[in-house]
Amino acid sequence: MKNLDRPIFINLFKEACEKCFGSPLISPLSESDSKLLSNKIFECAGLVIGAKSIKNYSLFVYDGNSKESRQENPSIATLDTFARYVLDAPYTDEVQRKNNESHYPYWFQYRNRFSSTVSKPKTIQINWKRIAIISFITLIIMIGLYEIKTLTLKNKNEYFTDNFNSVSNDSLAKKGWIIKSVDSTWWNKRNEKPGHLTLYTLIGDNWALGRNPARIKNLLLRKVISNCFMVEIHLTNFIPKQNWQQAGLLLSEDSTFTGKMLRLSISYNDFFGGFVKPPEIIIQAISSSESGLQSKPEEIAHFSLFNIEQGKRNLVENNLAESALKVEKKGNHFRFLYSTSAMESFTFKEVVSGDFNIQPKYISIFSIQGWAANGGYIPVYFDSFKLASIDCNK
């Protein structure tokens, strides 16, 4: 790849990442995200770019093409494949491209956007004194920006709310939501309750079980950049009725359930190891301290909200008319909180807190019933979502 083409490739790679993940590239891609981009390009363009190559490209692009960084030299075929994905080119395969488009038109179409920047520069008289002055000023500015960036990275400012007044695909995408494992039958019912996002307690889980791979249908996730933050969701009339119907928040290191995770949910439980007890509505917190594929989850909180005794279900439902879940993170310290009430004016209570070796890059809202094939899926009405940076020192 010619030196003049490298900034164009960097721009092309960033556009491909933003199209895939819904947000700008802010760090080198993980292995799982590299696999996701590779799969997405294959699904849309019909051509293959290996996940390992994509990861190496992300390291090269993020490092700013410095002299110390590893230099990458993607082939024209690879550049054309990236361009086909970014420009929404028709689906093809390697045989068809070789027969019909061996001149790689989409790369050159994309490259021509930058023709003014890649034209041969004119010969000019070099004023070395002026260059020295400008270089010195630039150095001072760069040192200042580096100090600012170092301070900023300690905790990036972040604030986002969604009241789900609009849940169209375009609206959700513009607000930074990424929809995973779409089940069209149930996803098309997401607007069932005005002013809410409606999901259903479908079969699935973020941990695999036997032959069942880790998967949550109609999962909504978004990237988080802050080191210290709070996130909360509010639900309306969510009353789970059977094992293990639940809804809540999922914090994960990647978007494919292969890294470390923390989960907080409102759930139903009537399993007591053979003992006869009334069913209960619980607040459950679960963690995975190691890779999601290498360890079983650990239940760190099992707090009984209500026992559904005979004749008391209406009372339980009344107290679950408005419910909310909240997670606070400061460094490696996490707090898990909940609130339930018959009215909107309620306070949060802490159910558990502790230190966990996880740095979430994604936050998701979900509804599932685990791997229990009970049928009878029920709706979960998400009223609002809030994510905000908090002071790491307080």
Helices and strands as residue ranges (DSSP letters): G 3-5, H 6-21, H 31-45, H 51-62, H 76-86, H 94-100, H 105-111, G 112-114, H 115-118, H 128-154, E 159-162, H 169-174, E 178-180, H 184-187, E 197-200, E 219-223, E 228-236, E 246-252, E 261-269, E 280-288, E 298-307, H 313-319, E 322-330, E 333-341, E 349-355, E 362-368, E 379-389
